[in-house]
């Protein structure tokens, strides 16, 4: 759902929306793991989620040729794409919240983060492999004419190693020490780093409200860590 949403909206809008998984993690952690949600964590989390609202807010632009039917049709299509992209990103947020809770429970049972993560990757690989057998496009990279594009696999290897491998393992190691609520709240800061990289590497549009969002993120973290 997340990667399909990227076809509809840019990453600087899609990824912050997925961080709304925090909304679902809070009640899961409270009811399933009896974790305490302190006032400082709650207020800090609200400020971080408010920053996500600023990051994902739709751009407002005034069309010069507002009466042009083609412009109206294009604007309507863009609005539909944005709506679909937002819905998919929110769906990804809910699924990620469920997976975070499931993984945390599995880690408690297994008692080892890396074994649990390795098992999860095996299941994910088997699932995706079954889907890939019926998708001819998945094999196109091995064709001779597509060899120059094999760097795609290098980028995906880096992404998979950092996200499924290292980042998720660190997340659940932190959750074992600090609890799921605090860990999930702190990691909701990722949009700030993603935003900077999106502008520098992907050359996405810089929006002034990003500064407001970063300010809210910093304030939220200060409240969580020091109050």
C-alpha positions in Angstrom: 0.0 0.0 0.0 2.8 2.4 0.8 4.7 1.9 -2.4 1.5 2.2 -4.5 0.7 5.5 -2.6 4.1 6.8 -3.8 2.7 6.6 -7.3 0.0 9.0 -6.3 1.7 11.4 -3.9 5.3 12.3 -3.3 7.4 10.6 -0.6 7.5 13.8 1.6 3.8 13.6 1.9 3.3 9.8 1.9 5.9 8.8 4.5 4.8 11.2 7.2 1.2 9.8 6.9 2.4 6.3 7.7 3.8 7.6 11.0 0.2 7.9 12.1 0.6 4.3 13.0 1.5 5.8 16.4 -2.3 6.4 16.9 -2.9 2.7 16.8 0.2 1.6 18.7 -0.8 3.6 21.8 -4.0 1.7 22.5 -2.5 -1.7 21.5 0.5 -1.2 23.9 -1.9 0.0 26.7 -4.4 -2.9 26.5 -2.1 -5.7 25.3 1.1 -5.0 27.2 -0.1 -2.9 30.1 2.3 -0.1 29.2 1.9 3.2 30.8 1.3 6.3 28.6 2.6 9.2 30.6 1.4 12.8 30.2 4.8 13.9 28.7 4.8 11.1 26.2 1.2 11.7 25.2 1.7 15.5 24.7 5.0 14.9 22.9 3.3 12.4 20.7 0.5 14.8 19.9 3.0 17.5 18.9 4.8 15.0 16.6 1.6 13.9 15.0 0.6 17.6 14.5 3.9 18.0 12.7 2.8 15.1 10.4 -0.3 17.1 9.6 1.8 20.0 8.4 4.1 17.7 6.4 1.2 15.9 4.6 -1.0 18.9 4.0 -2.1 19.4 0.4 -0.5 22.3 -1.4 -2.9 25.2 -2.2 -2.5 26.7 -5.6 -4.6 29.1 -7.6 -5.0 28.2 -11.3 -4.8 31.2 -13.6 -7.0 29.6 -16.2 -9.7 28.4 -13.8 -12.3 28.3 -16.5 -10.4 26.0 -18.8 -12.1 22.6 -18.9 -8.8 20.7 -19.4 -7.3 22.5 -16.4 -10.3 21.5 -14.3 -10.2 17.9 -15.5 -6.5 17.7 -14.7 -7.0 19.3 -11.3 -9.8 16.8 -10.5 -7.5 13.9 -11.5 -4.8 15.3 -9.3 -7.2 15.6 -6.4 -8.3 12.0 -6.9 -4.7 10.8 -7.0 -4.0 12.6 -3.8 -7.0 11.1 -2.0 -6.1 7.6 -3.1 -2.5 8.2 -2.1 -3.5 9.4 1.3 -5.9 6.5 1.9 -3.3 4.0 0.9 -0.7 5.6 3.2 -3.1 5.5 6.1 -3.8 1.9 5.3 -0.1 1.2 5.5 0.0 3.0 8.8 -2.6 0.7 10.3 -0.9 -2.4 8.9 2.5 -1.3 10.2 0.9 -0.7 13.7 -0.5 -4.2 13.7 2.9 -5.6 12.5 4.8 -3.7 15.2 2.5 -5.2 17.9 2.7 -8.7 16.5 6.5 -8.5 16.2 6.8 -7.2 19.7 4.7 -10.1 21.0 6.8 -12.6 19.0 10.0 -11.0 20.4 8.7 -11.5 24.0 8.0 -15.2 23.3 11.2 -15.9 21.5 13.4 -13.7 23.8 15.7 -12.8 20.9 15.3 -9.8 18.5 17.5 -11.1 15.7 16.0 -14.6 15.6 12.5 -13.1 15.5 13.5 -10.7 12.7 15.2 -13.4 10.7 12.1 -15.6 10.9 9.9 -12.7 9.8 12.2 -12.0 6.8 11.9 -15.7 5.8 8.1 -15.5 5.9 8.1 -12.2 3.9 10.5 -13.7 1.3 8.3 -16.8 0.8 5.2 -14.7 0.5 6.7 -12.2 -2.0 8.3 -15.1 -4.0 4.9 -16.8 -4.5 3.6 -13.5 -5.9 6.7 -13.0 -8.0 6.4 -16.3 -9.8 3.3 -15.0 -11.7 4.8 -11.6 -12.4 7.0 -11.6 -15.6 8.1 -8.1 -14.9 10.0 -9.3 -11.9 12.4 -11.2 -14.1 13.0 -8.3 -16.6 16.1 -7.2 -14.8 17.9 -10.4 -15.7 17.5 -9.8 -19.5 20.6 -8.8 -21.3 19.1 -5.5 -22.5 18.3 -4.5 -18.9 21.7 -5.3 -17.4 22.6 -1.5 -17.1 19.6 -1.2 -14.8 20.9 -3.8 -12.3 21.9 -1.0 -10.0 18.2 -1.0 -9.1 18.8 -4.3 -7.2 21.7 -2.7 -5.4 19.5 0.1 -4.1 16.8 -2.3 -3.1 19.5 -4.4 -1.3 20.6 -1.4 0.6 17.0 -0.4 1.5 16.1 -3.9 2.6 19.3 -4.3 4.8 18.8 -1.0 6.5 15.0 -1.2 7.0 14.1 -4.9 7.5 17.5 -5.8 8.9 19.2 -3.1 10.9 16.5 -0.5 11.6 13.8 -3.0 12.7 16.2 -4.9 14.9 17.3 -1.7 16.6 13.7 -0.7 17.1 12.7 -3.8 18.9 15.9 -3.8 21.0 14.9 -0.3 22.1 11.3 -1.5 22.7 12.6 -4.2 25.0 14.4 -1.6 27.1 12.2 1.5 26.9 8.8 -0.1 26.1 6.8 0.0 22.9 5.0 3.4 23.7 8.2 5.4 24.2 10.1 3.7 21.3 7.3 4.1 18.8 6.9 7.8 19.8 10.6 8.6 19.4 10.8 6.8 16.0 7.9 8.9 14.8 10.6 11.5 14.2 11.7 9.8 11.1 9.8 12.2 8.8 12.2 15.0 9.8 15.2 13.0 8.5 13.2 11.7 5.5 12.2 15.2 4.6 15.8 16.5 4.5 16.9 13.5 2.4 13.9 13.9 0.0 14.8 17.5 -0.7 18.6 16.9 -1.1 18.5 13.6 -2.9 15.1 13.4 -4.6 14.9 17.1 -5.3 11.4 17.4 -4.0 9.7 20.7 -3.4 10.7 22.6 -0.2 7.6 23.9 1.6 7.8 26.6 4.3 5.5 24.7 6.6 8.3 22.0 6.9 10.0 24.5 9.3 6.9 24.6 11.5 6.8 20.8 11.4 10.4 20.4 12.4 9.8 22.9 15.3 6.9 20.8 16.6 9.0 17.7 16.3 11.8 19.2 18.3 9.4 20.5 21.0 7.6 17.2 21.2 10.9 15.4 21.8 12.0 17.9 24.4 8.8 17.3 26.3 9.1 13.5 26.1 12.8 13.3 27.1 13.1 16.1 29.7 9.7 16.8 31.3 
